[in-house]
Amino acid sequence: MKPIVLASSSPRRRRLLRELGVGFSVRVPDLDERPLPGELPGPHVRRLALAKARAVARELAPECGVQWVLGADTVVVLDGKILGKPRDAREARGMLARLSGRTHEVLTGVALVPAAGGRARTAVVRSRVEMKPFDKATIRRYVAGGEPLDKAGAYAVQGRGRHLVAGVSGSLTNVIGLPLERLRSILAAAGIPQPVRHENSLGEGVARRGGLQRVSEARPMRKYQRRFSGARSDRGPNETVSHRSKG
C-alpha cells in the first residue's frame, strides 16, 4: 500500500502529485461541495479539503498501511463570489462571459490528514489570473469542445483554455489544481520524503519577475500544456486508483 491516499477524482491533481515523486493511491470521496450560506472562499476551500481527506481517512482499515490522506479543493473567485464547476454548458458560457477581460483569483485549499487521526496540516494558496477579452463566438466554440464542464470557473489553463489567459501571477500549479511548492513544504514538515527538484520544474514562479507574464512566453506553461494535453493514461507508476462513487 502506498503511504498517501489522494482524496480526489481529478486527473490533473494525480498528474501534479506525480511531479513530487511520492507514491500514492486514489479514493474518491462523496461530498456536497456547495458553499455554506455566507461562507467566504478561503474558509470554503479549506473546509472542503479537510472534509474530503477526513471522509476517506474514516474508510481506511487500520492495517492498510496508509499513513496520510491528502485532500484539495479549488475555486475561482470573481468580485468576491465563488465560481465552482458549471452545471451545464449554459452556465459555463455565463461564467466565461463574466471572466472575459478581467482578473480573478484562484484559491486552492490543501489538507494533509493522518490516517490514524491527529493534527491536520492545511493551507490555502491564492493566485491571480488575467483573462484576455474574448467574444461570444469564442466562448461558444470553447464550451462546445467540452473542456470547461468539469473545471472550476469553466476553463483549464493547462488545456485549450490557455488561449483565453493573458497571464498568471503566483503559483501556476495552484491554478491547475494543486499548489506543488506549498504542498512540498507540507509533506516535508510531515516527514514524507520527496526527490529534490528545482522550483521551475514544478511549474512554480510563473510571474516572479513582477507583474503578469504572458502565458505563451512562460516555459513552465509550455511544459505543463504538453504534459497535460497529450493522449495518455491518467495513472502513473507510483499510484493506484479506487473510485468509490461520483467523479
C-alpha positions as CSV (number, residue, x, y, z in Angstrom):
1,M,0.0,0.0,0.0
2,K,1.2,3.5,-0.9
3,P,1.8,5.8,2.1
4,I,-0.5,8.5,0.9
5,V,-4.1,8.4,-0.4
6,L,-5.2,11.3,-2.6
7,A,-8.9,12.1,-1.9
8,S,-9.8,13.5,-5.3
9,S,-11.2,12.4,-8.6
10,S,-9.2,15.0,-10.5
11,P,-6.8,13.5,-13.1
12,R,-5.0,16.9,-13.0
13,R,-4.2,16.5,-9.3
14,R,-3.0,13.0,-9.9
15,R,-0.6,14.2,-12.6
16,L,0.7,17.1,-10.5
17,L,1.2,14.8,-7.5
18,R,3.4,12.6,-9.6
19,E,5.8,15.5,-10.0
20,L,6.8,15.2,-6.4
21,G,7.7,11.5,-6.9
22,V,5.6,10.4,-3.9
23,G,3.8,7.0,-4.1
24,F,0.1,7.3,-3.7
25,S,-3.3,5.7,-4.3
26,V,-6.6,7.4,-5.0
27,R,-10.0,7.2,-3.3
28,V,-12.9,9.5,-4.3
29,P,-15.0,10.9,-1.5
30,D,-18.7,11.6,-2.0
31,L,-19.4,15.1,-0.6
32,D,-21.7,18.0,-1.2
33,E,-19.2,20.7,-2.4
34,R,-21.6,23.6,-2.3
35,P,-20.6,26.6,-0.2
36,L,-22.4,27.1,3.1
37,P,-24.5,30.2,3.4
38,G,-22.3,33.2,3.8
39,E,-19.1,31.1,3.6
40,L,-16.1,33.0,2.3
41,P,-13.8,31.5,-0.4
42,G,-10.8,30.8,1.8
43,P,-12.7,29.0,4.6
44,H,-14.7,27.2,1.9
45,V,-11.8,25.6,0.2
46,R,-10.0,24.8,3.5
47,R,-13.2,23.2,4.8
48,L,-13.8,21.0,1.7
49,A,-10.1,19.9,1.5
50,L,-10.3,18.8,5.1
51,A,-13.7,17.2,4.7
52,K,-12.5,15.2,1.6
53,A,-9.4,13.9,3.4
54,R,-11.3,13.0,6.6
55,A,-14.1,11.3,4.7
56,V,-11.5,9.0,3.1
57,A,-9.5,8.5,6.3
58,R,-12.6,7.2,8.1
59,E,-13.0,4.5,5.4
60,L,-9.4,3.2,5.7
61,A,-8.7,0.0,7.7
62,P,-6.1,0.5,10.4
63,E,-4.0,-2.4,8.9
64,C,-4.0,-1.0,5.4
65,G,-0.6,0.7,5.8
66,V,-1.7,4.2,4.7
67,Q,-0.2,7.0,6.8
68,W,-1.7,10.1,5.3
69,V,-4.7,11.3,3.3
70,L,-4.4,14.4,1.1
71,G,-7.5,16.5,0.2
72,A,-7.7,19.5,-2.0
73,D,-10.4,21.9,-3.4
74,T,-10.1,24.6,-6.0
75,V,-12.4,27.5,-6.8
76,V,-12.3,30.6,-9.0
77,V,-13.3,33.9,-7.2
78,L,-14.6,37.0,-9.1
79,D,-15.9,40.0,-7.2
80,G,-15.8,38.0,-4.0
81,K,-18.1,35.4,-5.3
82,I,-17.2,31.7,-5.8
83,L,-17.3,30.2,-9.2
84,G,-17.2,26.4,-9.0
85,K,-17.7,23.8,-11.7
86,P,-20.5,24.8,-14.1
87,R,-23.6,22.6,-14.0
88,D,-24.1,22.7,-17.8
89,A,-22.9,24.4,-21.0
90,R,-25.1,27.4,-20.4
91,E,-23.7,28.1,-17.0
92,A,-20.1,27.6,-18.4
93,R,-20.8,30.2,-21.1
94,G,-22.1,32.6,-18.4
95,M,-19.0,32.1,-16.2
96,L,-16.6,32.8,-19.1
97,A,-18.5,35.9,-20.2
98,R,-18.1,37.3,-16.7
99,L,-14.4,36.4,-16.6
100,S,-13.6,37.9,-20.1
101,G,-11.1,40.8,-19.9
102,R,-10.9,40.7,-16.1
103,T,-8.5,39.5,-13.4
104,H,-9.8,36.9,-10.9
105,E,-8.3,34.8,-8.1
106,V,-7.9,31.1,-7.9
107,L,-7.9,29.6,-4.5
108,T,-6.9,26.0,-3.6
109,G,-7.3,24.5,-0.1
110,V,-4.9,21.7,0.8
111,A,-5.3,19.3,3.8
112,L,-2.9,16.5,4.8
113,V,-4.6,14.4,7.5
114,P,-3.1,11.5,9.5
115,A,-4.9,8.3,8.5
116,A,-4.9,7.2,12.2
117,G,-6.2,10.5,13.5
118,G,-4.3,13.6,14.8
119,R,-3.5,17.1,13.8
120,A,-4.2,18.0,10.2
121,R,-1.8,20.3,8.2
122,T,-3.7,22.8,6.0
123,A,-3.0,25.7,3.7
124,V,-4.9,28.0,1.3
125,V,-3.0,29.3,-1.7
126,R,-4.1,32.2,-3.9
127,S,-3.1,33.0,-7.5
128,R,-4.3,35.8,-9.8
129,V,-5.2,35.1,-13.4
130,E,-5.7,37.8,-16.0
131,M,-8.1,36.8,-18.8
132,K,-8.0,38.2,-22.4
133,P,-11.1,39.8,-23.8
134,F,-13.0,37.2,-25.8
135,D,-16.3,37.3,-27.7
136,K,-19.4,35.1,-27.5
137,A,-18.3,33.1,-30.6
138,T,-15.0,32.2,-28.9
139,I,-16.9,31.2,-25.7
140,R,-19.3,29.0,-27.7
141,R,-16.5,27.2,-29.5
142,Y,-14.6,26.6,-26.3
143,V,-17.6,25.3,-24.4
144,A,-18.7,23.1,-27.3
145,G,-15.4,21.2,-27.0
146,G,-16.4,20.1,-23.5
147,E,-13.3,21.1,-21.7
148,P,-14.9,23.7,-19.3
149,L,-17.6,21.4,-17.9
150,D,-15.6,19.9,-15.1
151,K,-13.4,22.8,-14.3
152,A,-13.8,25.5,-11.6
153,G,-14.5,28.8,-13.4
154,A,-15.2,26.9,-16.7
155,Y,-11.7,26.9,-18.1
156,A,-8.4,24.9,-18.0
157,V,-5.2,26.9,-18.0
158,Q,-3.3,23.7,-18.9
159,G,-5.6,22.9,-21.9
160,R,-7.2,24.8,-24.7
161,G,-8.3,27.4,-22.1
162,R,-4.7,28.7,-22.1
163,H,-5.6,30.7,-25.2
164,L,-8.1,32.7,-23.1
165,V,-5.5,33.6,-20.4
166,A,-3.2,36.7,-20.6
167,G,-1.1,35.9,-17.6
168,V,-0.8,34.2,-14.2
169,S,0.6,35.8,-11.0
170,G,1.6,33.3,-8.4
171,S,1.6,29.5,-8.5
172,L,0.7,28.1,-11.8
173,T,0.1,24.6,-10.4
174,N,-2.3,26.2,-7.9
175,V,-4.4,27.3,-10.9
176,I,-4.3,23.8,-12.3
177,G,-5.5,22.4,-9.0
178,L,-2.6,21.6,-6.6
179,P,0.0,24.1,-5.4
180,L,3.1,22.0,-5.6
181,E,5.5,24.4,-3.9
182,R,3.3,24.7,-0.8
183,L,2.4,21.0,-0.8
184,R,6.1,20.2,-1.0
185,S,6.7,22.1,2.3
186,I,3.7,20.4,3.9
187,L,4.9,17.0,3.0
188,A,8.4,17.8,4.2
189,A,7.1,19.0,7.6
190,A,5.2,15.7,7.9
191,G,8.4,13.8,7.3
192,I,7.4,12.4,3.9
193,P,10.5,12.1,1.7
194,Q,10.5,13.6,-1.8
195,P,13.1,13.8,-4.6
196,V,14.9,17.1,-4.8
197,R,13.6,19.1,-7.7
198,H,14.2,22.6,-9.0
199,E,11.3,25.0,-8.4
200,N,10.8,25.7,-12.0
201,S,10.5,22.0,-12.8
202,L,7.3,22.1,-10.6
203,G,5.8,24.9,-12.7
204,E,6.1,27.5,-9.9
205,G,7.2,31.1,-10.2
206,V,5.5,31.9,-13.5
207,A,5.3,35.6,-12.7
208,R,8.1,36.1,-10.2
209,R,9.8,38.9,-12.1
210,G,7.0,41.2,-11.2
211,G,3.6,41.8,-12.8
212,L,1.8,39.4,-15.0
213,Q,3.8,37.4,-17.5
214,R,2.4,36.3,-20.8
215,V,1.5,32.6,-20.5
216,S,2.6,31.9,-24.1
217,E,6.1,33.1,-23.1
218,A,6.4,31.1,-19.9
219,R,8.4,27.9,-20.1
220,P,6.6,26.2,-17.3
221,M,3.2,26.7,-19.1
222,R,4.5,25.2,-22.3
223,K,5.9,22.2,-20.3
224,Y,2.6,21.6,-18.4
225,Q,0.4,22.1,-21.5
226,R,2.4,19.4,-23.3
227,R,2.3,17.1,-20.3
228,F,-1.4,17.6,-19.5
229,S,-2.9,17.6,-23.0
230,G,-1.4,14.5,-24.6
231,A,-3.3,11.3,-25.1
232,R,-2.0,9.2,-22.3
233,S,-3.1,7.3,-19.3
234,D,-4.0,9.2,-16.1
235,R,-2.3,6.6,-14.0
236,G,1.4,6.8,-13.2
237,P,3.8,4.1,-12.0
238,N,3.6,5.3,-8.4
239,E,-0.2,5.2,-8.0
240,T,-3.3,3.1,-7.9
241,V,-6.9,4.3,-8.3
242,S,-10.0,3.3,-6.4
243,H,-13.2,5.2,-7.3
244,R,-15.9,4.8,-4.7
245,S,-18.7,6.9,-6.1
246,K,-19.1,10.0,-8.1
247,G,-16.2,11.6,-10.2
